[in-house]
Amino acid sequence: MSMKRVSSSEAIWPAVLKTRQDLFKGFVWSKFLKLCCVATMAEGILVCYRYLVQNDLVDELSSTDLHALLNSAYPAMVVWAILSGIALFCPFYYLIIRFRFVLFHCLVFRIDNIDAAWKPYGRETILMGSASVLTWFVVFACLVLQGLVLAAGGLSVLKLKSDDGKLDPGVFLFMYLFSLLVAFALLTGIAVMKIVLHDFVLPHMALEHLSFSGAWAACRKIIVAEKETFFWYLVLRISLALILWTLLTAIATVLGYLLIWFLNAESAGFDFLLDADRGVFPLLKLISDIVFVLVGLGMGYFLALFFGGPLAVWTRNFSLLFYAGRYRLLGDLFSAASVVPKAEVGTSKAG
């Protein structure tokens, strides 16, 4: 049984009901934590706080210090750190894509068995990840091109002067507005790209196990048939994301800084008590700094999990309910039975 076709605005409240059903009906801590953890990873939610630890680094370097720094092993270490970051980013990005498939599976088939939801999508994750990386390369190329155009325009502007020999402020204003418009267009394009890949292409790859090009062709037919409806979906989807994630940021900021203020006070007290350079005091001070930094990180993840997790589940349910009426294999997302994908995954929907 397929879902009723609804508009984007009509899918908002049913998404709230389904999120309540998925997370809070017959509340079980293990299910709540599993789904929120997967949703947090899938949506890339991060709550980060700056925690200050005193150090002896100076803010400015003299020319002699800079020359000595460049002749040291520091540049090689920077290159090594960049390469290491790239090497670590690849498996981390793979995990994010894989968790998106896992979250999709859990919400569509209404299960909380992460292992069962993890197994079927190895090939699809690689295909989606490869397509995403290529897309991000295109975005990066556009950013570089924009930078070159603006740099060339800026150099030309510096040569344009008014009749009295001064720089023309009108030309600077034009360049500034042009830069804002281009940046807005690029950011909007990135948001649309992410929504199309995650909301429309991914369901076809998950349920039909299509290649990326096959999934794109399938969802493109559906989008072209209702171009105006999908356009307003994108507008509402981006607007809701900005509003809701801004609200989450405000909540996390208020709660987080209250807790960070408490931690800073405690840390200052420990630093005062351990302010000595002999015996075990330096080691104890180092251990206390590490403990407080880890506590701060734990608080950030706690806020991301308990506030961002349900919001991420709602976002995913919103997109599924909108698309389910147009893609029959998604079935009735509220029912206890679901259409089984073409490639049997060995799991069924649990009520």
Buried (B, 14 or more C-beta within 10 A) or exposed (E): EBBEEBBBEEBBEBBEEBBBBBBEEEEEEEBBBBBBBBBBBBBBBEBEBEBEEEEEEEEEEEEEEEEEEEEEEEEEEEEEEEEEEEEEEEEEBBBBBBBBBBBBBBBBBBBBBBEBBBBBBEEBBBBBBEBBEEBEEEBEEBBEEBEEEBEEBEEEBEEEEEEEEEEEEEBBEEBEEEBEEBEEEBEEEBBBBBBBBBBBBBBBBBBBBBBBEBBBEBBEEBBEEBEEBBEEBBEBBBEBBEEBBEEBBEBBBEBBEEBBEEBBEBBEEBBEEBEEEEEEEEEBBEEBBEBBBEBBBEBBBBBBBEBBBBBBBBBBBBBBBBBBBBBEBBBBBBEEEBBBBEEEBEBEBEE
